[in-house]
Amino acid sequence: MGDNIPGGIVAAAKNRLQVVKGLEDVEVCECESCSFEVTLNLAYIEGLWTRDGSPLKSKPTCRISTHGKKHSLLLNRVALGDAGLFSFQANGVQTSGRLIVTARDIYIAKELEDVDTMERQPVNFLCEVNLPDLEGRWYRDDSRIRPGDNIKIRQQGKTHTLFFRSVRPEHAGEIRFTAERVSSYATLTVKELPVQILRPLRVKIAMYRHRGLLECQVSRPNAQVRWYKNRKELQPSKKYQLISQDVYRQLTIDDICSSDEDTYTCDAGDDNTSCQLLVEEQAIRIVRGMSSVVVMEPEPALFQVETSLKSGRPPRWSLNGEVLEPCAAVNINREGNLHSLCLTTTDSSMSGPMVFVAGKSRSTAQLTVTERPLQVARHLDDVQAKENSSVSLSCAFAPSPRVVRWFKGRTTLKTSNKYSMKREGKRAQLTIHGLTGMDAGQYRCMAGGSQSTAHVKVEVRTLKMVKHLEPKEVEEDGLATFS
């Protein structure tokens, strides 16, 4: 007699949820698709898919579907990060399977090449990978390159290109192409075009004591320039402002004065431009001109001129055509409209026309310097010396004479082996060498209308016979000696 199983128990067992076909481990290559499937004994059961314990939701790369008793999970373009333990749970039952993702073999089939080019030239970088569906990115010095009007990025199968329509110096650097785990590098070198002066400097006329502006235009905003006045380089200061605004280069000169009138140059290295700066001042006229001056050397001489303006370009003073500058011997002053020049010391060689020039006006006067009468400050002394020795005569004049002449009697003496003549300021000296009796006499030193005289006495040696000759008697053809 067989065992009897109640019908209710059999029905309950048939309605209990069971996994008919569970999940299995799946191994797939990245970027490929794969699926997990579960078959239950009952249809239309709601389940939950998880990966490493995290619930999954249906999306384009992860599609979850149910067909009766079958539950499916489809993964598209699997990435390495998708690997893990996938599980399906429903009403207390669970099944799991592991997804193993293997990396694709990706490599650079054709490396980038370095490019060395001139500014404004087109440049093309090309890189080839071994797979056609790889997404690539371009970088310059770690900054991602985005496409634009000047930059184009293209992909055709395995080939990736980066194109510059017109490169600029700021594009230079390390160019990098990256596709997933592989990268290729190249160096872009951009040589700048020579700087050109597009708009040169022009002649500038500036008003005295106002501000002057010189401006030119260069071919690129980053061009470095130097400013020169004549050949001297200018540096930024209160007087000079050196300004760069985009492609414009400016030199501002504050408080213009006559010394600023010169040639100015803007040098951009490969090109330069120059112009003349002219200083214009208000018309000035002479209200009271100079008067001629007569002085005796070394007295000072003072000249004064009154002009119509208190300010303006400094005037020019000149004597005998030579421009005078302030120094110890020349004092130049200005008090309002009155201009003064004082020669602190004069001499007769300074006589001549004194000229004052202010703007286009001038005043002229005559300077006459008379010589001061010469006087003998120290007279010659009589001297006595022995024959064949030397003797010196000296005297002094006040003031210092320009010309000194020496005489013996009425005969003018000149420098020779016999006579040496020396001048030291006010002092004059005559030296007579190798004295003989003929050198004795009166000597005279003359300068201007003054003179001094002295006598020179020469002690002449006296000769007398100390031993006389004695008669000698010798034989014919013999030797006779006398002493």
TISEGU-301616 format. One record per residue (C-alpha): residue in three letters; x, y, z. Coordinates in pm, 1 decimal, padded with zeros to 6 digits. Layout:
N
REC   res          x          y          z
REC   ALA          X          Y          Z
...
This chain:
483
REC   res          x          y          z
REC   MET    00000.0    00000.0    00000.0
REC   GLY    00164.1    00322.4   -00108.1
REC   ASP    00205.5    00646.0    00084.7
REC   ASN   -00064.6    00899.1    00028.5
REC   ILE    00052.8    01272.5   -00014.4
REC   PRO   -00214.4    01525.7    00043.5
REC   GLY   -00311.3    01726.9   -00267.6
REC   GLY   -00265.9    02061.2   -00091.1
REC   ILE    00098.4    01989.3   -00018.2
REC   VAL    00165.5    01899.6   -00381.3
REC   ALA    00001.2    02220.5   -00499.7
REC   ALA    00209.2    02429.7   -00258.1
REC   ALA    00528.4    02269.5   -00378.6
REC   LYS    00438.2    02345.0   -00737.6
REC   ASN    00370.6    02713.4   -00657.3
REC   ARG    00699.5    02767.8   -00467.0
REC   LEU    00948.3    02989.3   -00664.1
REC   GLN    01256.4    02806.9   -00783.1
REC   VAL    01549.2    02882.9   -01012.0
REC   VAL    01537.2    02653.6   -01307.3
REC   LYS    01853.0    02794.9   -01475.8
REC   GLY    02085.9    03014.6   -01272.6
REC   LEU    02350.6    03270.0   -01369.2
REC   GLU    02687.2    03159.6   -01501.0
REC   ASP    03023.5    03336.2   -01509.2
REC   VAL    03081.7    03536.7   -01827.1
REC   GLU    03415.9    03647.3   -01973.5
REC   VAL    03411.1    03917.7   -02238.6
REC   CYS    03653.2    04163.9   -02405.7
REC   GLU    03599.1    04530.0   -02330.4
REC   CYS    03374.2    04723.8   -02566.8
REC   GLU    03190.2    04404.2   -02657.3
REC   SER    02838.2    04305.4   -02543.0
REC   CYS    02732.6    04023.3   -02311.3
REC   SER    02422.2    03899.5   -02129.1
REC   PHE    02316.0    03720.1   -01814.1
REC   GLU    01998.1    03503.6   -01812.7
REC   VAL    01791.4    03348.5   -01534.3
REC   THR    01499.5    03105.3   -01581.1
REC   LEU    01245.6    03063.2   -01302.1
REC   ASN    00973.6    02803.6   -01263.5
REC   LEU    00709.3    03069.5   -01245.0
REC   ALA    00628.8    03345.8   -01491.8
REC   TYR    00586.7    03715.6   -01437.9
REC   ILE    00792.4    03731.7   -01122.1
REC   GLU    00949.6    04069.7   -01042.9
REC   GLY    01322.6    04044.5   -00969.9
REC   LEU    01618.7    04267.4   -00879.1
REC   TRP    01954.6    04276.7   -01056.8
REC   THR    02264.7    04391.3   -00864.3
REC   ARG    02637.2    04429.2   -00931.3
REC   ASP    02858.7    04389.8   -00627.3
REC   GLY    02550.1    04453.9   -00415.8
REC   SER    02443.6    04773.6   -00595.8
REC   PRO    02104.2    04768.3   -00768.8
REC   LEU    02103.3    04804.3   -01147.0
REC   LYS    01852.6    05003.0   -01350.9
REC   SER    01777.0    04972.6   -01717.8
REC   LYS    01960.3    05219.4   -01945.1
REC   PRO    02115.1    05218.0   -02294.8
REC   THR    02426.6    05030.4   -02181.3
REC   CYS    02241.6    04807.3   -01935.9
REC   ARG    01907.7    04666.3   -02056.0
REC   ILE    01689.3    04463.6   -01819.2
REC   SER    01407.6    04257.2   -01969.0
REC   THR    01157.7    03982.6   -01869.5
REC   HIS    00988.1    03733.1   -02101.6
REC   GLY    00763.5    03498.4   -01907.0
REC   LYS    00986.1    03286.7   -01687.8
REC   LYS    01309.7    03423.2   -01841.5
REC   HIS    01488.5    03728.9   -01694.6
REC   SER    01775.1    03887.7   -01896.8
REC   LEU    02046.5    04150.0   -01837.3
REC   LEU    02218.3    04281.3   -02154.9
REC   LEU    02539.1    04488.4   -02120.1
REC   ASN    02653.2    04694.0   -02422.3
REC   ARG    03012.3    04815.2   -02480.1
REC   VAL    03141.8    04665.2   -02162.4
REC   ALA    03417.5    04859.6   -01987.3
REC   LEU    03686.3    04728.9   -01756.9
REC   GLY    03505.3    04893.7   -01466.8
REC   ASP    03193.1    04687.8   -01533.6
REC   ALA    03357.1    04368.1   -01405.7
REC   GLY    03217.2    04224.3   -01080.9
REC   LEU    02964.0    03986.4   -00925.8
REC   PHE    02617.2    04009.8   -01084.4
REC   SER    02318.8    03871.5   -00889.9
REC   PHE    01945.5    03819.4   -00948.9
REC   GLN    01702.9    03808.9   -00653.9
REC   ALA    01328.8    03737.8   -00648.3
REC   ASN    01103.9    03638.3   -00359.7
REC   GLY    01380.8    03488.5   -00151.0
REC   VAL    01568.2    03308.0   -00429.0
REC   GLN    01905.4    03429.1   -00563.1
REC   THR    02156.4    03331.6   -00825.4
REC   SER    02493.2    03492.5   -00907.3
REC   GLY    02754.3    03496.0   -01182.4
REC   ARG    03082.2    03681.5   -01222.0
REC   LEU    03160.1    03911.8   -01514.6
REC   ILE    03524.1    03906.1   -01619.2
REC   VAL    03628.5    04185.3   -01860.7
REC   THR    03958.3    04151.3   -02045.3
REC   ALA    04133.5    04456.4   -02182.4
REC   ARG    04165.8    04511.0   -02553.1
REC   ASP    04513.0    04523.1   -02704.8
REC   ILE    04536.1    04894.8   -02795.1
REC   TYR    04851.8    05050.1   -02937.8
REC   ILE    04969.5    05343.1   -03149.4
REC   ALA    05019.1    05226.7   -03505.5
REC   LYS    05166.8    05558.1   -03624.9
REC   GLU    05321.8    05805.5   -03381.4
REC   LEU    05292.5    06184.2   -03394.2
REC   GLU    05583.7    06370.1   -03553.3
REC   ASP    05748.5    06693.4   -03436.4
REC   VAL    05668.3    07003.5   -03639.6
REC   ASP    05889.0    07312.4   -03675.0
REC   THR    05723.4    07589.8   -03872.4
REC   MET    05684.5    07963.3   -03914.8
REC   GLU    05406.2    08166.8   -03764.4
REC   ARG    05078.6    08181.4   -03965.2
REC   GLN    05153.0    07854.9   -04150.7
REC   PRO    04904.9    07558.8   -04156.2
REC   VAL    05003.8    07257.5   -03944.6
REC   ASN    04864.6    06903.3   -03944.8
REC   PHE    04925.0    06634.8   -03678.7
REC   LEU    04828.8    06275.0   -03761.7
REC   CYS    04814.0    05973.4   -03529.4
REC   GLU    04696.4    05620.5   -03615.4
REC   VAL    04575.1    05355.4   -03367.7
REC   ASN    04513.7    04985.0   -03426.9
REC   LEU    04137.8    04993.5   -03362.4
REC   PRO    03879.1    05199.8   -03552.1
REC   ASP    03631.1    05276.5   -03276.1
REC   LEU    03859.3    05444.3   -03023.3
REC   GLU    03773.2    05791.9   -02897.2
REC   GLY    04075.3    06022.8   -02903.7
REC   ARG    04158.8    06346.4   -02722.9
REC   TRP    04416.2    06612.1   -02808.7
REC   TYR    04614.7    06817.7   -02556.3
REC   ARG    04872.3    07098.0   -02558.8
REC   ASP    05086.0    07107.7   -02244.3
REC   ASP    04813.0    06920.2   -02051.3
REC   SER    04538.3    07160.5   -02166.2
REC   ARG    04273.2    06994.1   -02379.6
REC   ILE    04245.7    07127.0   -02733.5
REC   ARG    03894.6    07210.7   -02848.3
REC   PRO    03791.1    07252.8   -03212.8
REC   GLY    03714.1    07602.0   -03341.2
REC   ASP    03748.5    07828.2   -03643.2
REC   ASN    04127.3    07786.1   -03648.7
REC   ILE    04149.8    07429.9   -03510.9
REC   LYS    03987.1    07122.1   -03664.6
REC   ILE    03979.8    06772.2   -03510.1
REC   ARG    03884.1    06473.6   -03727.5
REC   GLN    03866.5    06092.7   -03706.5
REC   GLN    03849.5    05860.6   -04004.3
REC   GLY    03855.5    05498.0   -03895.5
REC   LYS    04186.0    05437.8   -03721.3
REC   THR    04330.5    05777.5   -03817.3
REC   HIS    04300.2    06084.8   -03593.7
REC   THR    04408.8    06431.2   -03713.8
REC   LEU    04458.5    06772.2   -03553.7
REC   PHE    04473.7    07063.4   -03798.8
REC   PHE    04573.9    07427.5   -03738.4
REC   ARG    04474.5    07661.9   -04018.6
REC   SER    04724.2    07927.5   -03901.6
REC   VAL    04956.2    07860.8   -03607.7
REC   ARG    05057.1    08132.9   -03365.6
REC   PRO    05345.4    08143.1   -03115.7
REC   GLU    05105.7    08063.7   -02829.4
REC   HIS    05022.3    07729.8   -02999.3
REC   ALA    05379.7    07608.4   -02950.2
REC   GLY    05442.1    07334.6   -02693.2
REC   GLU    05396.0    06961.5   -02639.5
REC   ILE    05112.7    06811.9   -02845.6
REC   ARG    04962.9    06489.6   -02704.0
REC   PHE    04708.3    06247.4   -02849.6
REC   THR    04540.6    06009.0   -02602.8
REC   ALA    04307.6    05716.6   -02678.6
REC   GLU    04207.7    05530.1   -02364.6
REC   ARG    04536.1    05390.9   -02221.3
REC   VAL    04778.4    05488.5   -02497.3
REC   SER    04928.6    05826.3   -02589.2
REC   SER    05157.7    05974.5   -02851.3
REC   TYR    05364.0    06293.8   -02814.0
REC   ALA    05518.2    06553.6   -03044.1
REC   THR    05663.9    06902.7   -03014.5
REC   LEU    05524.1    07199.1   -03203.4
REC   THR    05779.4    07477.0   -03252.9
REC   VAL    05652.2    07805.5   -03396.6
REC   LYS    05903.0    08065.0   -03511.2
REC   GLU    05775.5    08419.5   -03490.4
REC   LEU    05775.8    08631.7   -03802.3
REC   PRO    06011.6    08931.7   -03794.2
REC   VAL    05848.1    09230.5   -03630.2
REC   GLN    05754.1    09502.0   -03877.2
REC   ILE    05674.6    09867.4   -03824.3
REC   LEU    05331.2    09905.0   -03983.6
REC   ARG    05295.0    10275.3   -03904.7
REC   PRO    05618.6    10467.3   -03845.0
REC   LEU    05685.9    10757.9   -03613.4
REC   ARG    05615.5    11104.3   -03752.0
REC   VAL    05779.7    11439.9   -03689.5
REC   LYS    05633.5    11585.8   -03372.7
REC   ILE    05612.8    11952.0   -03271.0
REC   ALA    05552.5    11993.8   -02897.7
REC   MET    05491.3    12310.1   -02699.6
REC   TYR    05747.8    12409.8   -02439.9
REC   ARG    05656.9    12285.1   -02088.3
REC   HIS    05375.8    12068.1   -02230.8
REC   ARG    05358.3    11690.6   -02291.7
REC   GLY    05479.7    11522.6   -02609.7
REC   LEU    05351.7    11188.4   -02747.1
REC   LEU    05531.3    10971.3   -03004.0
REC   GLU    05346.5    10664.8   -03139.1
REC   CYS    05405.4    10387.0   -03391.2
REC   GLN    05233.1    10059.3   -03481.0
REC   VAL    05403.4    09717.9   -03487.9
REC   SER    05295.7    09394.6   -03654.8
REC   ARG    05215.1    09192.6   -03341.2
REC   PRO    05097.3    09268.4   -02986.6
REC   ASN    05381.9    09088.5   -02807.1
REC   ALA    05660.6    09271.3   -02991.1
REC   GLN    05930.0    09401.8   -02756.6
REC   VAL    06066.4    09748.2   -02838.2
REC   ARG    06333.5    09984.0   -02705.7
REC   TRP    06317.2    10361.8   -02717.7
REC   TYR    06622.5    10579.2   -02782.8
REC   LYS    06694.2    10949.9   -02770.6
REC   ASN    06966.9    10991.5   -03028.0
REC   ARG    07170.9    10681.8   -02932.2
REC   LYS    07089.8    10672.5   -02559.9
REC   GLU    06830.9    10417.5   -02447.1
REC   LEU    06539.9    10558.6   -02246.9
REC   GLN    06406.4    10396.1   -01929.8
REC   PRO    06066.0    10451.3   -01763.5
REC   SER    06077.4    10748.9   -01524.0
REC   LYS    05885.5    11059.9   -01423.4
REC   LYS    06009.8    11214.9   -01746.6
REC   TYR    05942.2    10922.4   -01981.7
REC   GLN    05647.6    10682.0   -01999.1
REC   LEU    05691.6    10375.9   -02224.1
REC   ILE    05349.4    10234.2   -02312.9
REC   SER    05245.2    09915.3   -02500.4
REC   GLN    04879.2    09888.2   -02600.3
REC   ASP    04802.9    09593.5   -02827.5
REC   VAL    05003.7    09669.5   -03144.4
REC   TYR    05070.1    10034.0   -03053.7
REC   ARG    05392.5    10154.7   -02892.0
REC   GLN    05397.9    10499.3   -02731.9
REC   LEU    05657.8    10725.1   -02572.8
REC   THR    05525.4    11007.5   -02356.7
REC   ILE    05762.2    11291.7   -02261.8
REC   ASP    05648.9    11514.0   -01975.7
REC   ASP    05741.2    11879.0   -01919.7
REC   ILE    05899.5    11932.3   -02262.6
REC   CYS    06209.9    12152.4   -02258.0
REC   SER    06468.1    12256.3   -02514.2
REC   SER    06701.6    11967.0   -02429.4
REC   ASP    06426.8    11724.9   -02540.1
REC   GLU    06456.7    11844.8   -02899.0
REC   ASP    06631.3    11551.9   -03068.6
REC   THR    06587.9    11240.3   -03283.0
REC   TYR    06387.4    10958.5   -03120.3
REC   THR    06390.2    10593.7   -03232.1
REC   CYS    06161.2    10298.3   -03160.4
REC   ASP    06366.0    09980.0   -03218.0
REC   ALA    06175.1    09651.1   -03254.5
REC   GLY    06485.0    09443.8   -03328.6
REC   ASP    06399.0    09340.8   -03684.5
REC   ASP    06273.5    09687.0   -03776.9
REC   ASN    06288.5    10040.7   -03639.8
REC   THR    06149.2    10387.6   -03699.7
REC   SER    06277.8    10734.7   -03610.6
REC   CYS    06142.8    11087.4   -03602.6
REC   GLN    06242.2    11437.5   -03500.8
REC   LEU    06089.0    11602.9   -03195.0
REC   LEU    06076.6    11980.9   -03227.4
REC   VAL    06010.6    12211.1   -02932.9
REC   GLU    05810.3    12526.4   -02999.1
REC   GLU    05784.6    12808.7   -02749.1
REC   GLN    05600.6    13139.4   -02725.2
REC   ALA    05746.7    13435.2   -02911.4
REC   ILE    05993.3    13626.0   -02695.2
REC   ARG    06137.9    13974.5   -02749.8
REC   ILE    06417.5    14181.8   -02600.0
REC   VAL    06280.1    14461.6   -02377.5
REC   ARG    06619.7    14597.0   -02271.2
REC   GLY    06934.2    14487.9   -02449.3
REC   MET    07289.0    14448.3   -02323.5
REC   SER    07534.0    14736.2   -02282.7
REC   SER    07898.6    14712.1   -02385.5
REC   VAL    08142.7    14660.7   -02097.5
REC   VAL    08504.6    14782.7   -02055.8
REC   VAL    08708.2    14634.1   -01768.4
REC   MET    09073.2    14593.0   -01674.8
REC   GLU    09191.7    14237.6   -01627.5
REC   PRO    09121.1    14048.1   -01404.0
REC   GLU    08812.9    14246.3   -01300.5
REC   PRO    08468.1    14078.4   -01344.2
REC   ALA    08236.1    14172.3   -01629.9
REC   LEU    07854.5    14177.3   -01592.4
REC   PHE    07599.5    14167.0   -01875.7
REC   GLN    07220.6    14194.1   -01831.0
REC   VAL    06923.0    14151.0   -02066.1
REC   GLU    06551.8    14197.0   -01998.8
REC   THR    06301.6    13986.1   -02198.9
REC   SER    05924.3    13998.3   -02242.1
REC   LEU    05855.2    13652.9   -02087.6
REC   LYS    05941.5    13510.7   -01748.9
REC   SER    05941.8    13146.7   -01867.6
REC   GLY    06061.4    12978.3   -02178.6
REC   ARG    06354.5    12792.3   -02321.6
REC   PRO    06685.5    12880.1   -02150.6
REC   PRO    06870.2    13147.4   -02352.4
REC   ARG    07209.9    13099.4   -02511.8
REC   TRP    07507.8    13319.6   -02421.9
REC   SER    07819.0    13324.7   -02639.8
REC   LEU    08147.2    13516.5   -02637.9
REC   ASN    08354.0    13541.0   -02954.3
REC   GLY    08127.2    13276.2   -03109.6
REC   GLU    08183.9    13024.6   -02828.4
REC   VAL    07877.5    12917.3   -02627.1
REC   LEU    07919.4    12984.2   -02254.2
REC   GLU    07810.4    12729.8   -01993.9
REC   PRO    07781.1    12783.6   -01616.0
REC   CYS    08109.7    12710.7   -01436.1
REC   ALA    08342.3    12861.6   -01177.1
REC   ALA    08439.5    13142.2   -01417.0
REC   VAL    08089.1    13197.6   -01563.1
REC   ASN    07777.2    13269.4   -01354.7
REC   ILE    07445.3    13262.0   -01542.7
REC   ASN    07131.9    13369.5   -01354.7
REC   ARG    06767.9    13436.7   -01428.1
REC   GLU    06528.4    13631.8   -01208.8
REC   GLY    06190.1    13670.4   -01371.1
REC   ASN    06241.0    13862.5   -01694.8
REC   LEU    06600.4    13961.9   -01611.7
REC   HIS    06886.5    13749.2   -01745.6
REC   SER    07240.8    13803.4   -01613.4
REC   LEU    07584.1    13670.5   -01703.0
REC   CYS    07894.2    13747.2   -01497.0
REC   LEU    08250.1    13664.2   -01600.6
REC   THR    08418.5    13636.8   -01260.9
REC   THR    08771.9    13679.6   -01402.1
REC   THR    08875.8    13845.5   -01725.9
REC   ASP    09188.0    13882.4   -01936.1
REC   SER    09261.4    14073.5   -02254.1
REC   SER    09220.1    13763.3   -02474.6
REC   MET    08848.2    13758.2   -02388.7
REC   SER    08774.9    14086.2   -02565.8
REC   GLY    08508.1    14047.3   -02832.0
REC   PRO    08131.5    14040.1   -02899.6
REC   MET    07897.1    13901.8   -02632.6
REC   VAL    07571.0    13763.8   -02781.2
REC   PHE    07245.4    13677.1   -02599.7
REC   VAL    06990.0    13463.3   -02793.7
REC   ALA    06637.1    13382.6   -02670.1
REC   GLY    06412.0    13215.8   -02924.6
REC   LYS    06438.8    13426.0   -03240.0
REC   SER    06550.4    13740.6   -03056.0
REC   ARG    06907.3    13844.0   -02980.3
REC   SER    07109.2    14119.1   -02816.8
REC   THR    07478.0    14196.3   -02880.8
REC   ALA    07733.6    14399.4   -02685.9
REC   GLN    08112.9    14443.9   -02690.1
REC   LEU    08340.9    14321.8   -02412.6
REC   THR    08670.6    14512.1   -02392.3
REC   VAL    08933.0    14388.8   -02144.5
REC   THR    09242.2    14609.4   -02103.4
REC   GLU    09571.4    14471.8   -01978.9
REC   ARG    09689.1    14562.8   -01631.4
REC   PRO    10028.3    14748.5   -01636.4
REC   LEU    10315.6    14516.5   -01558.3
REC   GLN    10539.4    14590.0   -01261.6
REC   VAL    10860.7    14429.8   -01145.9
REC   ALA    10780.7    14243.7   -00825.0
REC   ARG    11139.9    14126.0   -00768.9
REC   HIS    11442.7    14267.2   -00949.9
REC   LEU    11745.8    14088.6   -01087.8
REC   ASP    12049.0    14060.8   -00858.9
REC   ASP    12410.3    14119.0   -00964.9
REC   VAL    12607.5    13794.9   -00967.8
REC   GLN    12972.8    13692.2   -00983.6
REC   ALA    13096.3    13349.5   -01093.1
REC   LYS    13410.3    13174.6   -01203.6
REC   GLU    13506.0    13104.9   -01560.9
REC   ASN    13359.1    12783.0   -01710.2
REC   SER    13081.7    12768.5   -01446.0
REC   SER    12708.8    12849.5   -01488.6
REC   VAL    12508.4    13134.5   -01343.1
REC   SER    12133.3    13209.9   -01318.3
REC   LEU    11948.2    13541.3   -01317.4
REC   SER    11582.5    13557.1   -01205.3
REC   CYS    11315.7    13819.8   -01148.9
REC   ALA    10936.3    13837.2   -01104.3
REC   PHE    10657.8    14049.8   -01255.4
REC   ALA    10304.0    14128.7   -01144.5
REC   PRO    10074.4    14029.5   -01297.7
REC   SER    10214.8    13727.0   -01479.9
REC   PRO    10348.7    13849.5   -01816.8
REC   ARG    10260.3    13689.9   -02146.1
REC   VAL    10595.9    13757.9   -02312.6
REC   VAL    10937.6    13798.4   -02149.8
REC   ARG    11249.6    13901.2   -02339.6
REC   TRP    11615.1    13886.5   -02227.8
REC   PHE    11894.6    14116.7   -02343.3
REC   LYS    12271.4    14146.8   -02297.3
REC   GLY    12330.4    14511.4   -02352.3
REC   ARG    12119.7    14576.2   -02662.0
REC   THR    12148.9    14223.8   -02800.4
REC   THR    11836.8    14005.4   -02776.6
REC   LEU    11911.6    13661.2   -02631.6
REC   LYS    11757.0    13340.0   -02760.4
REC   THR    11744.6    12989.2   -02620.0
REC   SER    12058.5    12793.5   -02718.4
REC   ASN    12331.5    12576.8   -02573.0
REC   LYS    12466.1    12894.5   -02415.6
REC   TYR    12138.4    13031.1   -02275.7
REC   SER    11847.0    12852.9   -02102.3
REC   MET    11524.7    13048.3   -02041.0
REC   LYS    11252.1    12934.8   -01802.3
REC   ARG    10903.6    13067.2   -01706.1
REC   GLU    10706.0    12969.1   -01394.9
REC   GLY    10400.6    13191.1   -01345.9
REC   LYS    10525.1    13539.3   -01260.3
REC   ARG    10891.0    13430.6   -01238.6
REC   ALA    11140.5    13447.8   -01526.4
REC   GLN    11488.9    13292.4   -01520.1
REC   LEU    11795.7    13304.3   -01746.2
REC   THR    12082.3    13056.4   -01706.4
REC   ILE    12421.5    13120.5   -01873.7
REC   HIS    12636.1    12811.1   -01929.5
REC   GLY    13016.0    12781.8   -01968.3
REC   LEU    13106.4    13132.8   -01855.2
REC   THR    13390.6    13314.0   -02026.7
REC   GLY    13522.4    13662.8   -01993.4
REC   MET    13303.5    13759.7   -02291.7
REC   ASP    12989.6    13683.2   -02087.0
REC   ALA    13057.5    13957.1   -01835.6
REC   GLY    12836.8    14265.7   -01866.7
REC   GLN    12486.9    14402.8   -01814.3
REC   TYR    12180.0    14178.3   -01858.3
REC   ARG    11822.1    14299.2   -01886.5
REC   CYS    11480.5    14126.7   -01850.4
REC   MET    11186.2    14308.8   -02014.7
REC   ALA    10810.1    14238.1   -02003.5
REC   GLY    10558.3    14489.8   -02134.3
REC   GLY    10687.3    14833.3   -02036.7
REC   SER    10878.4    14713.3   -01728.4
REC   GLN    11234.8    14588.2   -01702.5
REC   SER    11503.9    14487.6   -01453.9
REC   THR    11883.8    14488.5   -01502.1
REC   ALA    12182.6    14323.9   -01334.7
REC   HIS    12557.0    14280.7   -01392.9
REC   VAL    12743.1    13955.6   -01432.8
REC   LYS    13111.6    13941.9   -01337.1
REC   VAL    13334.0    13653.7   -01450.1
REC   GLU    13649.2    13562.5   -01260.7
REC   VAL    13898.0    13479.7   -01537.9
REC   ARG    14187.3    13250.8   -01444.3
REC   THR    14544.9    13414.7   -01459.6
REC   LEU    14821.7    13212.9   -01637.2
REC   LYS    15194.8    13241.1   -01540.4
REC   MET    15511.6    13037.8   -01627.1
REC   VAL    15605.7    12811.6   -01338.3
REC   LYS    15898.3    12630.1   -01508.9
REC   HIS    16095.4    12753.7   -01808.4
REC   LEU    16250.8    12544.5   -02086.6
REC   GLU    16619.9    12454.9   -02046.0
REC   PRO    16886.9    12418.4   -02324.8
REC   LYS    16966.7    12061.1   -02432.9
REC   GLU    17281.5    11925.9   -02608.1
REC   VAL    17252.8    11600.2   -02801.7
REC   GLU    17451.0    11413.6   -03068.0
REC   GLU    17347.0    11415.5   -03428.3
REC   ASP    17052.1    11186.2   -03491.8
REC   GLY    16985.7    11170.1   -03117.9
REC   LEU    16651.0    11239.7   -02932.3
REC   ALA    16595.2    11578.4   -02766.4
REC   THR    16308.5    11621.8   -02507.6
REC   PHE    16185.3    11959.4   -02370.8
REC   SER    15935.2    12001.7   -02081.4
